[in-house]
């Protein structure tokens, strides 16, 4: 898999050395509560290692990148493509910035921009989509800034913190992405 570079970050392959960085957030409720129900229960070291190995082995249609500092290649987070559908030329995206100290620094926005370039210009996909919890205001703002549009909602889809919340469906089409370029 090629390295993809931005101004401050790079998207690189998963490495076994990334496991300790992932372990620092995978059971952290501040991070995990914004993610899918896969993180409802604690993850063991073995589960994290098996996940990394599956991604490295390209199993299950999951293709992904580690978001890393451009100069040191040190882990910041992950940005992945799921459910790649070559016939219909679309994929689903997921992203996590692992360290809360790195939130709000623009790493996610930069990583999404790099991935969009790759998805639309290298993979020649037509559609990139994602799901986000309605109460994740920072993620919603980031996705909108990156050109994603809300398509709909799965009402009361998730039960979290004593109440039901909607799951927001968002997407970006290639021609919409092209309009965002300078």
C-alpha positions as CSV (number, residue, x, y, z in Angstrom):
1,X,0.0,0.0,0.0
2,X,1.4,3.4,-0.9
3,X,2.1,6.1,1.7
4,X,0.0,9.2,1.2
5,X,1.3,12.5,2.4
6,X,-0.3,15.7,3.6
7,X,1.3,18.9,5.0
8,X,1.6,17.5,8.6
9,X,0.6,13.9,8.4
10,X,0.9,10.8,6.4
11,X,-1.3,7.8,5.8
12,X,0.7,4.6,6.1
13,X,0.2,0.9,6.6
14,X,-0.8,-0.7,9.9
15,X,2.2,-2.1,11.9
16,X,2.3,-4.4,14.9
17,X,4.1,-1.5,16.6
18,X,0.9,0.5,16.5
19,X,-0.8,-1.9,19.0
20,X,0.3,0.0,22.1
21,X,-1.1,3.3,20.7
22,X,-4.4,1.5,19.9
23,X,-4.5,0.0,23.3
24,X,-4.3,3.5,24.8
25,X,-7.7,4.4,23.3
26,X,-9.6,1.2,22.5
27,X,-11.0,0.9,26.1
28,X,-11.1,4.7,26.8
29,X,-14.8,5.7,27.1
30,X,-14.0,9.2,26.0
31,X,-13.0,7.9,22.6
32,X,-14.9,4.6,22.3
33,X,-18.4,6.1,23.1
34,X,-18.3,7.9,19.7
35,X,-17.6,4.8,17.8
36,X,-19.7,1.7,16.9
37,X,-21.1,-0.8,19.3
38,X,-18.1,-3.0,18.6
39,X,-16.5,-1.0,21.4
40,X,-19.4,-1.6,23.9
41,X,-17.3,-4.2,25.7
42,X,-13.7,-4.0,26.7
43,X,-11.2,-5.2,24.1
44,X,-8.4,-7.5,25.1
45,X,-4.8,-7.2,23.9
46,X,-5.3,-10.3,21.8
47,X,-8.4,-8.8,20.1
48,X,-6.4,-5.7,19.2
49,X,-3.5,-7.7,17.9
50,X,-5.8,-9.9,15.8
51,X,-7.5,-6.8,14.4
52,X,-4.2,-5.4,13.3
53,X,-3.1,-8.7,11.8
54,X,-6.4,-9.0,9.8
55,X,-5.9,-5.5,8.4
56,X,-2.3,-6.2,7.6
57,X,-3.4,-9.4,5.8
58,X,-6.1,-7.5,3.9
59,X,-8.8,-9.9,5.2
60,X,-12.5,-9.1,5.2
61,X,-12.7,-6.3,2.6
62,X,-11.3,-3.8,5.2
63,X,-8.6,-1.6,3.8
64,X,-7.0,1.0,6.0
65,X,-4.3,3.5,6.9
66,X,-2.7,4.6,10.1
67,X,-2.7,8.4,10.4
68,X,0.8,9.3,11.5
69,X,3.0,12.3,12.0
70,X,4.8,13.0,8.7
71,X,8.2,13.4,10.2
72,X,8.3,10.6,12.7
73,X,5.6,8.2,11.4
74,X,4.3,8.0,14.9
75,X,0.7,6.9,15.3
76,X,-2.1,9.5,15.6
77,X,-5.1,7.5,14.6
78,X,-6.7,5.4,11.9
79,X,-8.8,6.0,8.8
80,X,-10.3,3.0,7.1
81,X,-12.4,1.9,4.2
82,X,-15.1,-0.7,4.8
83,X,-17.6,-2.4,2.5
84,X,-15.8,-1.4,-0.7
85,X,-18.2,-2.1,-3.5
86,X,-16.4,-2.1,-6.9
87,X,-19.5,-2.7,-9.0
88,X,-21.2,0.4,-7.6
89,X,-18.0,2.3,-7.0
90,X,-18.5,3.2,-3.4
91,X,-17.0,2.6,0.1
92,X,-17.7,3.4,3.7
93,X,-15.2,5.4,5.7
94,X,-14.4,5.3,9.4
95,X,-11.9,7.4,11.4
96,X,-10.6,7.7,14.9
97,X,-8.0,10.0,16.4
98,X,-6.7,8.0,19.3
99,X,-5.3,10.5,21.8
100,X,-7.8,13.2,23.1
101,X,-4.9,15.6,23.2
102,X,-4.8,15.4,19.4
103,X,-8.5,16.3,19.0
104,X,-9.3,19.7,17.5
105,X,-5.9,20.0,15.9
106,X,-7.1,19.3,12.3
107,X,-5.5,15.9,11.9
108,X,-8.9,14.3,11.1
109,X,-9.7,16.9,8.5
110,X,-6.3,16.6,6.9
111,X,-6.6,12.7,6.9
112,X,-10.0,12.8,5.4
113,X,-8.8,15.2,2.6
114,X,-5.9,12.8,1.8
115,X,-8.3,9.8,1.8
116,X,-10.8,11.6,-0.4
117,X,-8.1,12.3,-3.0
118,X,-7.1,8.6,-2.9
119,X,-10.7,7.3,-3.1
120,X,-11.8,9.5,-6.0
121,X,-8.6,9.9,-8.0
122,X,-6.7,6.6,-7.4
123,X,-9.5,4.1,-6.7
124,X,-11.9,5.9,-9.1
125,X,-14.8,5.5,-6.7
126,X,-18.0,7.5,-7.1
127,X,-19.3,7.6,-3.6
128,X,-17.8,7.8,-0.1
129,X,-20.2,7.4,2.9
130,X,-20.1,7.3,6.7
131,X,-22.2,7.0,9.7
132,X,-22.0,9.3,12.8
133,X,-23.8,9.7,16.1
134,X,-26.0,12.8,16.1
135,X,-24.5,13.9,19.4
136,X,-20.9,13.9,18.0
137,X,-20.9,17.6,17.2
138,X,-17.1,17.8,16.5
139,X,-17.3,14.9,14.0
140,X,-20.4,16.3,12.3
141,X,-18.7,19.7,11.9
142,X,-15.5,18.1,10.5
143,X,-17.4,15.9,8.0
144,X,-19.5,18.9,6.8
145,X,-16.3,20.9,6.4
146,X,-14.9,18.1,4.3
147,X,-17.9,18.2,2.0
148,X,-20.1,15.4,3.3
149,X,-23.8,15.9,3.2
150,X,-26.4,14.4,5.4
151,X,-28.6,12.0,3.5
152,X,-30.8,10.7,6.3
153,X,-31.0,9.3,9.8
154,X,-31.7,6.1,11.4
155,X,-33.9,7.4,14.2
156,X,-33.3,6.2,17.7
157,X,-30.7,3.8,16.4
158,X,-28.4,3.8,19.4
159,X,-29.0,3.7,23.1
160,X,-26.3,5.5,24.9
161,X,-26.0,7.2,28.2
162,X,-29.7,6.6,29.1
163,X,-31.3,7.8,25.9
164,X,-31.8,6.9,22.3
165,X,-29.9,8.9,19.6
166,X,-30.0,9.0,15.9
167,X,-27.4,7.7,13.6
168,X,-26.7,10.2,10.8
169,X,-25.9,8.9,7.3
170,X,-23.6,11.1,5.3
171,X,-22.0,10.9,1.9
172,X,-19.8,12.7,-0.6
173,X,-20.0,12.0,-4.4
174,X,-17.1,12.4,-6.7
175,X,-18.5,15.5,-8.5
176,X,-19.2,17.2,-5.2
177,X,-15.6,16.5,-4.2
178,X,-14.3,18.0,-7.4
179,X,-16.3,21.2,-6.7
180,X,-14.5,21.5,-3.4
181,X,-11.0,21.6,-5.1
182,X,-9.3,24.9,-5.7
